[in-house]
Amino acid sequence: MSDASLPPARVPAEVRSAVDAAAGLDAVVRAFAADTGTLHFLRSDGLLHLAALHGQLPPPVLEQVRVIPVGKGMAGACAESNAPVNLCNLNDDRTGTVRAGARTTGLAGSIVVPVRADGNVVGTLGIANRSERTFADAEVDALLACAEVLARFRATAPCP
């Protein structure tokens, strides 16, 4: 981020005061100067369901991210490992984590962090930029803190 980087574990007031998952995600995307974002929650079927989206995704990619199996793609890998997945440029991924459709989004610098409640993964929060970007440790800590705040929407978030 720029000189306006968030200090570790600081959650912007707009995230704390959000009235729903979409407003919370919008506030996170703005706070991190990102171009897009997704918020998924685990449902009783054991899959990650899209609860909020900020920005535009190509229709085929949107269909792929509506429901994500744990272990698949960046969000699924994050949920499975209970750890952030941080890529400077998802188009250069050689690990196999990034799904082919993700490369059609025009996004590069991406990160997905687990959304936790009582230490358990209940979802994932992802943000991305069109340009390459490596998220600093302080930014990862702040994003994790934001994710923890957004966990409160897991029971009420619609699955668009």
Secondary structure, DSSP 8 states (H G I E B T S, - for coil): --TT---TT---HHHHT-SSHHHHHHHHHHHTT-SEEEEEEE-TTSEEEEEEEES---HHHHHHHHEEETTSHHHHHHHHHTS-EEES-GGG--SS-S-GGGGGG---SEEEEEEEETTEEEEEEEEE-SS-----HHHHHHHHHHHHHHGGGTTT----
